[in-house]
């Protein structure tokens, strides 16, 4: 598959992810005392998750803009990012399952798990020499949407106060 046709789409995704991570960083910096407060540990966890979603999507989008993505280490970088996401999901699920109901766990983890599964499929195909631009593109969009969902929850939790 010709990835040249997808480079402008990945450039757009990279700029959107960079903008959203910057906005999240500024918003959290303004309210740093509230986010890091001892009585609101879940808010800090959601903020970390949202920021990591944006940075992960940004890294993938930037990798896919390389002049010849099929010959440089894109497949291995996809695997590394996917493994980091799996580790993140396991560590946060173990912590969250003690404190949250099943519905909230479902809401918190469904989209991130689906995007990690899409990333695993994309990494598998890339390791086998078949980099599919559309699959990676839509996986990055899902990762970005997961970050937006978490950022939205931070905003709603702040508005409740």
Secondary structure, 3 states (H helix, E strand, C coil): CCHHHHHHHHHHHHHHHHHHHHHHHHHHHHCHHHHCCHHHHHHHHHHHHHHHHHHHHHHHHHHCCCCCCCCCCHHHHHHHHHHHHHHHHHHHHHHHHHHCCHHHHHHHHHHHHHHHHHHHHHHHHHHCCCCCHHHHHHHHHHHHHHHHHHHHHHHHHHHHC
